[in-house]
Amino acid sequence: MATGYQLVCVYLNEADEWEGRPLHEAILEFLNRSGCAGGTVLPALAGFTAGTTAPAPAAGELQGRRPLIVQFIDRAGQVAHVLPTLRRMAKQRLITLQDVQVIFPHLETV
């Protein structure tokens, strides 16, 4: 097992934008350009944030507003390097950070 890695999750929705384009796409591109090991966007079925109520949408009502989670795992130093820009891009959105142990036989070569 490898230590010294962190998992970052950014909670957004499809309607969030950065400089006129979908925020989740802009974050993935930024992470790639910054040399991060990888990133994933996970769609959620429903969700709510502080100050709102949990949605009970009719079919298709969440179109374009579906919750998304952008997550990536990388070495703590790389996370520290990208986090200031990520915070600026995600503005008031929730970002979580967790220390993780990574199990992967060839991780040290990444």
Secondary structure, DSSP 8 states (H G I E B T S, - for coil): -EEEEEEEEEEEETT-EETTEEHHHHHHHHHHHTT-S--EEEE-S----TTS------TTTTTTT-EEEEEEEEEHHHHHHHHHHHHHHHTTS-EEEEEEEE--TTGGG-
